[in-house]
Amino acid sequence: MGQRIAVVARMKAKEGAVGELRELLLALIAPSRADEGCITYELHQAIDDSAVFVFYEIWESKDLLDRHLSTPHLQQFLSKVKDLLAGPPEITLFSKIS
């Protein structure tokens, strides 16, 4: 098994789309947590700007993260979410160093 991977995915809703984006993001949680290799899959909403959402995820390996990215539930989400975002999602992968 490869090294664990942490993911921070930040998205900002367009004006008027916060509620719809929030519902789509919440719908991802249960199926994503059930994906092989998922250790942590948490959704956060910014306190000072309710249009900003961040997923914090930990995966057992990059290969299992890649499998998650190709799942039907995530692909369906991606097809629906583009019109709700103020810009492209910012996705950063991390490796644990301490």
N, C-alpha and C positions, 0 to 999 in steps of 0.2 A: 504494500500500500504506500502511496506517495505521501508527501508532506501535507499537513493540513493547510487549508487556504481560508483566509478571512476575506469577506467581501463587504464593501460599503457602497451601496447604490443610492444616490441622491437624486430626487426628482422634484420638480416644482410644477404645480398645477397652474394652468392658465386661469385668469380671472373668471370667476363663475363656475369653475370645474372642480373645485376642491372636494365637494361631497361625492361626486361621481368617481374621481380618482381614488379617494379614500376607500370607497366600496370595492373597486376593482383590486386595490392592493390588499385589502382584508381578505378577499376571496382567494388570494394566492397562498395564504398562510398554511391552511390545513393540507392541501395537496403537496406543497413544497416540503413541509416538515415530514411528510411520508416518503419523500424521495430517498432512494438509497444514498447514504453518505452524508445526509443532513445532520449536523450536530446542533446548530443554533440557527434560527430563522426568526428575527424579531423586526417588527415595524415600529418606527418612531415618527412622531409629528413634531415639528419645531414649535417651541413655546412662543417665540417672538414673531413667527410668520407661519400661520396655519396652512399655507399653500405648499410648504416644504416638508417632504417625507424622506425618510432614510430607512433602508433595510440594512440591518447588520446580520451577516450570515457567517457561519463557519461550516466548512465542508471537509470531509475526511481526506480528499485529494482533488487535484485539478481535474482529473479524469471524471470523477463523480460530479463535480460542479458542471463540467461540460455536458454530461448526460442530463442534468437538471435543466440546463439552458435549452435543450432540444425537446423537452417534454411537451405534450399537447397543451397542458394548462398554462405553461409559460409562453408558448408560441401564440396561443389564443389571446392572452393578456397583451402581448406586444402588438398584435394586430388591432386591438381596441384602444390602446393608450395614447398613441401618437397625437391624436387630435386634442387630447386633454392637457398636454404638457406645454409649458412655456418655452422649453428648449430641450435638447437631447439629455437623457439621463447621464449623470456622471458616475461611472462605475470604476472602482479602484480595487485591485486585488492586493492582499497583504500576506506575508509570511511572518509567523511569530518569531520574535528574536529574544524574548525573555519570558 
